[in-house]
């Protein structure tokens, strides 16, 4: 069973897994770890039910599991589940969603 399936984010939180950093350029040159850019793309692995508005109605999260999203450069809470790094973001902190 996947580790993130045992974890359900609360309210409007979204659990994402960042995509791996590029380690080789298109020309085949190895990029040192310190020079690798921070990866701002991630895959959504779990979503909370949404947040309550003033009337008490739940506003659902804008993304769903499996969506590829663009993250802000800073922010998010690192969560380690079964030795793998995931990040928790609020739904409103996610900058955008990639569409096919």
C-alpha positions in Angstrom: 0.0 0.0 0.0 1.3 3.4 -0.9 2.3 5.6 2.1 0.3 8.6 1.0 -2.9 6.5 0.9 -2.6 6.3 4.7 -2.5 10.1 4.9 -5.5 12.3 4.3 -4.9 16.1 4.2 -7.3 18.2 6.3 -9.5 21.0 4.9 -8.1 22.6 1.7 -4.6 21.0 2.0 -3.1 19.2 -1.0 -0.3 16.6 -0.6 2.1 16.6 -3.6 5.2 14.8 -4.7 7.8 17.0 -6.5 9.1 15.8 -9.8 12.8 14.8 -9.8 15.3 17.4 -10.7 17.1 17.2 -14.0 20.6 15.7 -13.5 21.7 15.8 -17.1 21.3 18.5 -19.7 20.0 17.8 -23.2 23.5 17.8 -24.4 24.5 15.1 -21.9 26.4 17.3 -19.4 26.0 16.2 -15.7 24.6 18.9 -13.4 26.1 19.1 -9.9 23.5 18.7 -7.1 24.1 22.3 -5.8 23.5 23.7 -9.3 20.2 21.9 -9.9 17.2 24.3 -9.9 14.5 23.8 -7.4 11.7 21.8 -9.0 8.4 23.7 -9.1 6.4 21.0 -10.7 4.7 18.3 -8.7 2.0 15.6 -8.9 -1.0 15.7 -6.6 -1.1 12.5 -4.5 -3.9 13.3 -2.0 -6.4 16.1 -1.4 -8.5 17.2 1.6 -12.3 17.6 1.4 -12.1 21.4 1.1 -12.6 24.4 3.4 -15.8 25.7 4.9 -17.1 29.1 3.8 -19.0 31.7 6.0 -22.3 29.8 5.4 -20.8 26.5 6.5 -20.8 25.0 3.1 -17.7 23.1 2.0 -15.8 24.6 -1.0 -14.0 21.7 -2.8 -10.3 21.7 -3.6 -9.6 22.8 -7.2 -7.2 20.0 -8.0 -7.6 16.2 -8.0 -5.2 13.3 -7.4 -3.0 12.8 -10.4 -3.0 16.4 -11.6 0.4 18.0 -12.5 0.7 21.4 -10.7 3.0 24.4 -10.6 4.2 25.2 -7.0 5.5 28.5 -5.6 9.2 28.7 -5.1 8.9 28.8 -1.3 6.4 27.5 1.1 4.7 24.2 1.8 5.3 21.8 4.7 7.6 18.9 4.2 6.1 15.5 5.1 8.1 12.3 5.2 6.0 9.1 4.6 7.9 5.8 4.5 11.2 7.5 3.7 9.8 9.5 0.8 9.5 13.3 0.8 6.1 14.9 0.1 4.9 18.5 0.6 1.6 19.9 1.9 0.3 23.1 0.3 -3.0 25.0 0.7 -5.2 24.8 -2.4 -4.9 28.5 -2.8 -1.1 28.4 -2.7 -0.9 26.2 -5.8 -0.1 28.5 -8.8 -1.6 26.5 -11.6 -2.4 23.2 -13.1 -1.0 21.7 -16.3 -3.5 20.5 -18.8 -2.9 18.0 -21.7 
